[in-house]
């Protein structure tokens, strides 16, 4: 047994011993102490026992995940969240969505799209009507690389509600009303051949949810049909303040700070969003929040 595994075992056994001792103390309080004092101390002892049991279960779970890692096996979280893999979602084997999750999504996410939904990217003319003079909606740019996808269908891969702002604040921030779609990766063709291959971020206003079996829309937008698309060039003009030999472009990634807000004080809402959105399966959620 490795040093790490032994440490997990010691922690688990210590918590089990504490739970047993606290339970015995609670029984003693109820049987031998005056009623009011006994009830109060018994309640406190029961709380300690409960916390110790939770920590013991956590220690055992961590030890099991560590054992899987030592054997080069798939992590328990990834295994339990397999239905959220891009391949499973693309094949239509993603999570099932009921009326409760849909309703909670409307309330907490501000839209009714959840992981696994099939959506159709709206025609360029409809998307253009949502953009400002810089080609942005809520400070998030609609990039030229996304134009050819208009009219196509895809499935929701993840709902975006929390992002890491590594360029400016280096803090977690909240983003309103945004999703990722399976297979819609930026090819960098309008940003100097960028090879970062970032997932493009989509606003629900640019998408429409479609029912299974619904007829498909016409083919993707062609350059000749993309009237008014010149506003999308705002993000492809490099900043002249920098060396022309090393241009710096603007894109969704560089605008994450402007398109997001500081996180409010963590609440139950923030805690539950991964499950409400379908990003994480309930069982995997329990494991990751052990």
C-alpha positions as CSV (number, residue, x, y, z in Angstrom):
1,X,0.0,0.0,0.0
2,X,1.4,3.4,-1.0
3,X,2.0,6.2,1.5
4,X,-0.9,8.2,0.1
5,X,-3.3,5.2,0.4
6,X,-2.2,4.6,4.0
7,X,-2.9,8.2,4.8
8,X,-6.4,7.9,3.4
9,X,-7.0,4.7,5.4
10,X,-5.8,6.4,8.6
11,X,-8.2,9.3,8.1
12,X,-11.1,7.0,7.4
13,X,-10.4,4.9,10.5
14,X,-10.0,7.9,12.6
15,X,-13.4,9.3,11.4
16,X,-15.1,5.9,12.0
17,X,-13.7,5.9,15.6
18,X,-14.9,9.4,16.2
19,X,-18.4,8.5,14.9
20,X,-18.6,5.5,17.2
21,X,-17.4,7.6,20.2
22,X,-19.8,10.4,19.4
23,X,-22.7,7.9,19.1
24,X,-21.9,6.3,22.4
25,X,-21.6,9.7,24.0
26,X,-25.1,10.6,22.7
27,X,-26.6,7.5,24.2
28,X,-24.9,8.3,27.5
29,X,-26.3,11.8,27.4
30,X,-29.8,10.6,26.9
31,X,-29.7,7.9,29.6
32,X,-27.7,9.5,32.4
33,X,-27.9,13.3,32.2
34,X,-30.9,15.6,33.1
35,X,-33.4,15.8,30.2
36,X,-32.7,19.3,28.9
37,X,-28.9,19.1,29.2
38,X,-28.9,15.5,27.9
39,X,-31.0,16.3,24.8
40,X,-28.8,19.3,24.0
41,X,-25.5,17.3,24.3
42,X,-27.0,14.3,22.5
43,X,-28.0,16.5,19.6
44,X,-24.5,17.9,19.5
45,X,-22.9,14.4,19.7
46,X,-25.2,13.2,16.9
47,X,-24.1,16.1,14.7
48,X,-20.5,15.2,15.3
49,X,-21.2,11.6,14.5
50,X,-22.9,12.5,11.3
51,X,-20.0,14.7,10.2
52,X,-17.5,12.0,11.1
53,X,-19.5,9.4,9.0
54,X,-19.6,11.8,6.0
55,X,-15.8,12.3,6.3
56,X,-15.2,8.6,6.6
57,X,-17.2,7.9,3.5
58,X,-15.4,10.7,1.7
59,X,-12.0,9.3,2.7
60,X,-13.0,5.8,1.4
61,X,-14.2,7.4,-1.9
62,X,-11.0,9.3,-2.3
63,X,-9.0,6.1,-1.6
64,X,-11.0,4.2,-4.2
65,X,-10.4,7.0,-6.8
66,X,-6.7,6.9,-6.0
67,X,-6.6,3.2,-6.4
68,X,-8.2,3.5,-9.9
69,X,-5.5,6.1,-10.8
70,X,-2.8,3.7,-9.6
71,X,-4.2,1.0,-11.9
72,X,-4.4,3.5,-14.8
73,X,-8.2,3.1,-15.0
74,X,-10.8,5.7,-15.9
75,X,-11.6,8.0,-12.9
76,X,-14.8,7.4,-11.1
77,X,-16.1,10.9,-11.9
78,X,-15.4,10.5,-15.6
79,X,-17.1,7.0,-15.6
80,X,-20.2,8.3,-13.9
81,X,-20.3,11.3,-16.2
82,X,-19.8,9.3,-19.4
83,X,-23.2,10.2,-20.7
84,X,-21.9,13.8,-20.9
85,X,-19.0,12.9,-23.2
86,X,-19.2,14.7,-26.6
87,X,-19.4,11.4,-28.4
88,X,-22.4,10.2,-26.3
89,X,-24.2,13.5,-26.7
90,X,-23.6,13.6,-30.5
91,X,-25.0,10.1,-30.8
92,X,-28.2,11.3,-28.9
93,X,-27.3,9.2,-25.8
94,X,-27.0,12.2,-23.6
95,X,-29.0,12.9,-20.5
96,X,-32.8,12.8,-20.5
97,X,-34.5,16.1,-19.9
98,X,-37.8,16.3,-18.0
99,X,-40.1,19.2,-17.3
100,X,-38.5,19.8,-13.9
101,X,-35.0,20.3,-15.3
102,X,-36.3,22.5,-18.1
103,X,-38.2,24.7,-15.7
104,X,-35.3,25.0,-13.3
105,X,-33.1,25.9,-16.3
106,X,-35.4,28.8,-17.3
107,X,-35.4,30.1,-13.7
108,X,-31.7,29.7,-12.9
109,X,-30.0,29.9,-16.3
110,X,-32.2,32.4,-18.1
111,X,-32.9,30.0,-21.0
112,X,-34.4,26.6,-21.5
113,X,-31.4,24.9,-23.2
114,X,-29.8,22.0,-21.4
115,X,-27.1,19.5,-22.2
116,X,-28.1,17.1,-24.9
117,X,-30.7,19.3,-26.6
118,X,-30.7,19.4,-30.4
119,X,-30.6,23.0,-31.6
120,X,-30.6,24.7,-35.0
121,X,-28.3,27.7,-35.4
122,X,-30.5,30.6,-36.6
123,X,-30.0,32.2,-40.1
124,X,-27.5,34.9,-40.3
125,X,-30.2,37.6,-40.8
126,X,-31.8,36.7,-37.4
127,X,-28.5,36.6,-35.6
128,X,-27.4,39.9,-37.2
129,X,-30.5,41.5,-35.6
130,X,-29.2,40.6,-32.1
131,X,-25.7,42.1,-32.5
132,X,-24.4,45.6,-31.8
133,X,-22.2,47.7,-34.1
134,X,-19.1,45.6,-33.1
135,X,-20.8,42.3,-33.8
136,X,-21.4,41.5,-30.1
137,X,-24.3,40.4,-27.9
138,X,-23.9,41.1,-24.2
139,X,-20.2,41.9,-25.0
140,X,-19.7,38.4,-26.5
141,X,-18.6,38.6,-30.2
142,X,-20.2,36.4,-32.9
143,X,-17.0,35.5,-34.8
144,X,-16.7,35.2,-38.6
145,X,-15.7,31.5,-38.1
146,X,-19.2,30.9,-36.8
147,X,-20.9,32.3,-39.8
148,X,-20.7,29.2,-42.0
149,X,-22.5,27.2,-39.3
150,X,-25.8,29.2,-39.6
151,X,-28.6,26.9,-40.5
152,X,-26.8,23.8,-39.2
153,X,-27.8,21.6,-36.3
154,X,-25.8,20.5,-33.3
155,X,-26.4,19.4,-29.7
156,X,-25.7,21.3,-26.6
157,X,-22.4,20.1,-25.1
158,X,-22.3,22.3,-22.0
159,X,-24.2,25.2,-20.5
160,X,-21.7,28.0,-19.6
161,X,-22.3,29.7,-16.3
162,X,-18.9,30.0,-14.7
163,X,-15.6,30.8,-16.5
164,X,-12.0,31.4,-15.4
165,X,-10.8,34.8,-16.4
166,X,-7.1,34.0,-16.7
167,X,-6.3,37.1,-18.8
168,X,-7.3,39.9,-16.4
169,X,-8.7,39.1,-12.9
170,X,-7.6,35.5,-12.8
171,X,-10.8,34.7,-10.9
172,X,-13.9,32.7,-11.5
173,X,-16.6,34.8,-13.1
174,X,-20.3,34.3,-14.0
175,X,-21.5,34.4,-17.6
176,X,-25.2,34.8,-18.4
177,X,-27.0,32.8,-21.0
178,X,-24.4,30.9,-23.0
179,X,-23.8,27.3,-24.2
180,X,-21.2,25.2,-26.0
181,X,-22.2,23.0,-28.9
182,X,-20.7,19.6,-29.9
183,X,-18.2,19.9,-32.7
184,X,-18.3,23.7,-33.1
185,X,-14.6,24.6,-32.6
186,X,-13.0,27.8,-33.9
187,X,-10.6,27.1,-36.8
188,X,-8.9,30.5,-36.4
189,X,-9.3,31.2,-40.1
190,X,-10.2,34.9,-39.5
191,X,-7.8,35.4,-36.6
192,X,-4.4,34.9,-38.2
193,X,-4.7,31.1,-38.4
194,X,-4.9,30.7,-34.6
195,X,-4.5,27.1,-33.6
196,X,-6.0,27.3,-30.1
197,X,-9.1,25.3,-31.3
198,X,-11.4,26.9,-28.7
199,X,-15.0,25.9,-28.4
200,X,-17.1,28.7,-29.8
201,X,-19.6,30.1,-27.3
202,X,-23.2,30.5,-28.3
203,X,-26.0,32.7,-26.9
204,X,-29.4,31.1,-26.8
205,X,-30.7,34.0,-28.9
206,X,-28.6,32.6,-31.8
207,X,-30.2,29.1,-31.5
208,X,-33.6,27.5,-31.6
209,X,-34.4,24.2,-29.9
210,X,-35.8,21.6,-32.3
211,X,-37.9,18.6,-31.7
212,X,-36.7,15.2,-32.9
213,X,-37.8,14.5,-36.4
214,X,-38.2,18.2,-37.4
215,X,-37.2,18.9,-41.0
216,X,-33.8,20.5,-41.3
217,X,-33.2,24.1,-42.4
218,X,-31.5,25.1,-45.7
219,X,-27.7,24.7,-46.0
220,X,-25.3,26.9,-44.1
221,X,-24.9,30.6,-45.0
222,X,-22.7,31.4,-48.0
223,X,-20.6,34.5,-48.2
224,X,-22.9,36.0,-50.8
225,X,-25.9,35.6,-48.4
226,X,-24.1,37.1,-45.4
227,X,-25.2,40.7,-45.9
228,X,-24.0,42.9,-43.1
229,X,-21.3,40.5,-42.0
230,X,-18.6,43.2,-42.2
231,X,-19.5,44.1,-38.6
232,X,-17.8,40.8,-37.6
233,X,-14.5,42.1,-38.8
234,X,-14.2,44.2,-35.7
235,X,-12.6,41.3,-33.8
236,X,-10.2,40.3,-36.6
237,X,-8.4,43.7,-36.9
238,X,-5.2,43.4,-34.9
239,X,-4.3,46.2,-32.4
240,X,-1.9,48.6,-34.2
241,X,-0.4,49.5,-30.8
242,X,1.6,46.3,-30.9
243,X,4.2,44.9,-33.2
244,X,2.7,44.3,-36.7
245,X,4.8,41.2,-36.9
246,X,3.0,39.8,-33.8
247,X,-0.6,41.0,-34.2
248,X,-3.0,40.7,-31.3
249,X,-6.6,39.9,-32.3
250,X,-9.9,40.1,-30.4
251,X,-12.1,37.1,-30.1
252,X,-14.5,35.4,-27.7
253,X,-11.6,34.2,-25.6
254,X,-10.1,37.7,-25.2
255,X,-13.5,39.2,-24.5
256,X,-14.4,36.8,-21.7
257,X,-13.9,39.4,-19.0
258,X,-16.1,41.9,-20.7
259,X,-18.8,39.3,-21.4
260,X,-18.9,38.1,-17.8
261,X,-19.6,39.5,-14.3
262,X,-18.0,38.9,-10.9
263,X,-19.4,36.0,-9.0
264,X,-21.9,36.9,-6.4
265,X,-21.5,35.3,-3.0
266,X,-21.8,31.5,-3.5
267,X,-25.3,30.4,-2.9
268,X,-27.3,27.2,-3.3
269,X,-28.1,28.3,-6.9
270,X,-24.4,28.3,-7.9
271,X,-24.0,24.9,-6.2
272,X,-26.8,23.3,-8.1
273,X,-26.2,24.8,-11.6
274,X,-24.0,22.0,-12.9
275,X,-26.9,19.5,-12.2
276,X,-29.7,21.8,-13.4
277,X,-27.9,22.5,-16.7
278,X,-27.1,18.8,-17.2
279,X,-23.3,19.5,-17.3
280,X,-22.8,16.9,-14.6
281,X,-24.7,13.7,-13.9
282,X,-26.2,13.5,-10.3
283,X,-24.0,10.6,-9.3
284,X,-20.9,12.3,-10.6
285,X,-21.9,15.5,-8.9
286,X,-21.9,13.7,-5.5
287,X,-18.5,12.3,-6.2
288,X,-16.9,15.6,-7.2
289,X,-18.5,17.4,-4.2
290,X,-17.5,14.6,-1.8
